[in-house]
Amino acid sequence: MTPARRRKALAGRVIELAEGAKLGKGEKMVRDSERNKAGKRVREGLARKQQERRKRKLDEVFLVLPHLRRKFVYLIIRPRIWGIIIQP
């Protein structure tokens, strides 16, 4: 783990202990707050890259396990299920 990632993880654990976040959500809070300090174009670029990574990973899963495609096609057609939003 890189020093920056370790530092963010520790800051997240401190937030969790101070009950500022639910258990396991502190590090994400720290990362989100840091990302929100960035410029608009940087934030949009990070979000776009994250979306591309998710799509590539999903395509890779479909190549290995094609029977899962039917389940995900339903999620893409009807993207909001149990409060989860899946971007096509």
C-alpha positions in Angstrom: 0.0 0.0 0.0 1.3 3.4 -0.9 1.9 6.0 1.8 -0.9 8.2 0.5 -3.3 5.3 0.5 -2.2 4.3 4.0 -2.7 7.9 5.3 -6.2 8.0 3.8 -7.1 4.7 5.3 -5.9 5.8 8.7 -7.8 9.1 8.5 -10.9 7.0 7.5 -10.5 4.7 10.5 -10.3 7.8 12.8 -13.5 9.2 11.3 -15.2 5.8 11.9 -14.0 5.7 15.5 -15.3 9.2 16.1 -18.6 8.0 14.6 -18.5 10.5 11.8 -19.1 7.6 9.4 -20.4 4.0 9.4 -17.8 1.2 9.7 -16.0 0.6 6.4 -17.1 4.0 4.9 -14.5 6.3 6.4 -11.8 5.9 3.8 -14.3 6.5 1.1 -15.4 9.7 2.8 -11.8 10.9 2.9 -11.3 10.1 -0.8 -14.6 11.8 -1.8 -13.8 14.9 0.2 -10.3 15.1 -1.4 -11.8 14.6 -4.9 -14.4 17.3 -4.3 -11.5 19.8 -3.8 -10.3 19.2 -7.4 -11.4 21.3 -10.4 -14.6 20.4 -12.2 -12.8 19.0 -15.3 -10.6 16.9 -13.1 -13.6 15.5 -11.2 -15.5 14.8 -14.5 -12.4 13.1 -15.9 -12.0 10.9 -12.8 -15.7 9.9 -12.9 -15.4 9.1 -16.7 -12.3 7.0 -16.1 -14.0 5.1 -13.3 -17.1 4.5 -15.5 -14.8 3.2 -18.3 -13.0 0.8 -15.9 -16.4 -0.5 -14.6 -17.5 -1.1 -18.2 -14.3 -2.9 -19.1 -14.5 -5.1 -16.0 -18.1 -5.9 -16.8 -17.3 -6.8 -20.4 -14.4 -9.0 -19.2 -16.8 -10.9 -16.8 -19.3 -11.4 -19.7 -16.5 -12.9 -21.8 -15.7 -15.4 -19.0 -19.2 -16.0 -17.8 -21.7 -15.3 -20.7 -24.7 -16.6 -18.8 -24.6 -13.5 -16.6 -25.3 -11.2 -19.5 -29.1 -12.0 -19.3 -29.2 -10.8 -15.7 -27.3 -7.6 -16.5 -29.4 -6.9 -19.6 -32.4 -6.6 -17.3 -30.5 -4.2 -15.1 -29.5 -2.1 -18.0 -33.1 -2.0 -19.3 -34.5 -1.2 -15.9 -31.5 0.4 -14.1 -33.1 1.3 -10.8 -33.6 -1.7 -8.6 -33.5 -1.5 -4.8 -32.0 2.0 -4.9 -29.0 0.8 -7.0 -28.4 2.8 -10.1 -26.3 1.1 -12.8 -25.0 3.2 -15.6 -25.2 1.4 -19.0 
